[in-house]
Amino acid sequence: MMDDMTQSENDITVVHVMRHGEVHNPEGVLYGRLPGYHLSDLGRQMADRVAEHLADRDITYVVASPLERAQETAAPIAKAHGLDVASDERLIEAANVFQGKTFGVGDGALRKPGNWRHLTNPFRPSWGEPYVDQVVRMMAALGRARDAARGHEAVCVSHQLPIWIVRSFVERRRLWHDPRRRQCTLASLTSFTFRGDRIVSVGYSEPARDLVPPHLRAGAKPVKGASKGYGA
């Protein structure tokens, strides 16, 4: 029994949580969980770049949100390792009442009275899925991926807000935040290292950084209207 516990505690598993690539969205809507939003040509290049970056890693499990953009991002990674892409609803985008509408920096959405009732509590937040709920489902998804790839590496393809929220939870930051300050660029990797069942470190990398438009890179200042055409 003691040997089994020691062995489990010494197992190192890495779960890479990837944000999907750029999406074809000429109308500039907040597409959220809507079906029918696929990767753009640039988004496919981003997915291929990350697949190349991970080609020599010990990846034994690939899973994605059921949304098309996530599944398409995961496909080249899985193919490079001879794997199928699993699907996990817990990796899905956060629910948002503004889904299907334009709601970006500089588009005047905050001046529309009809939107004000949804903006009363940024700490929950009042416009969408509670941050705590996102933590619960994302931690469960990470645990499932860890168990599936025990002693190896896994890739989970998800979306910007849930990735940032679960990272904030693990790093013991407050969950409410300025969306412009998220470090979660398109096609980025937020990597959680487990020793046994415990997360012991978190890393962040951008293998496709040179393909990401400069104003959308982590830490970049928002540009008026620049969010149109890009989602989470």
Residue, then its C-alpha position, 0 to 999 in steps of 0.5 A: m500500500m505504501d509503495d503504491m502511494t509513493q509511486s502515485e505521489n511521484d507520478i508527474t503528469v502535465v496537462h496543457v490547456m490550449r486556447h483555440g485558434e482564430v475564428h472566422n467571424p466577419e460579423g464581429v459577434l460574441y459567438g460564445r457557445l453558438p454552433g457554426y463558428h469555425l477556424s479561419d485559415l489563420g486559425r488553422q495555421m495556428a493549430d498546425r504550429v502548436a501541433e508542430h511544437l508539441a510533436d515530440r512531447d509525450i502526449t497520450y490524451v487529447v480532448a476538446s470543448p465540443l464547439e467546432r473551433a476547439q475540435e478543429t484546433a485539437a485535430p492536428i495535435a491528435k493526428a501528430h500523436g496517432l490519437d482521436v480527439a475526445s470531447d468534454e462539455r466541461l471545457i466549453e466556453a462560458a455562458n454569456v447573455f450577450q452571445g450573438k451580439t456585438f460587444g467589443v471594445g469601443d462599440g458603444a455596448l456599455r451605453k445601451p440601457g438594455n444592457w445595464r441590468h446585466l452589468t450590475n455585478p462584475f464579481r459574479p459576473s451578472w452577465g454570464e456563468p458564475y466564475v465559481d461554476q467555471v472553476v468547478r467544471m474546469m478543475a474536473a476536466l483537468g482531473r479527467a485529463r490527468d487521470a487519462a494521461r497519468g505519468h504522461e501529458a495531455v492537451c485540453v482545448s478550451h476557451q479564453l475565459p474558462i482557462w484564465i479563471v481556472r489558472s487564477f484559481v490555482e494561482r490563488r488570484r481573485l476571480w473577477h478581473d479586467p478582461r484586457r489583462r488576461q494572459c491567454t492569447l489565441a493558440s496559447l498553452t497554459s500548462f499545469t504540472f501535477r505530482g500525483d493528484r496535486i498541481v505543483s506548477v503552472g506555465y504559460s507559452e505562445p508557440a504561435r505568437d508570431l501568427v497572432p495579430p499584435h493587438l491580440r497578444a497577451g499584455a497588448k493594449p486594446v485597440k478601439g474596435a479591434s475585438k471584432g472578428y475575434g472571440a474567446 
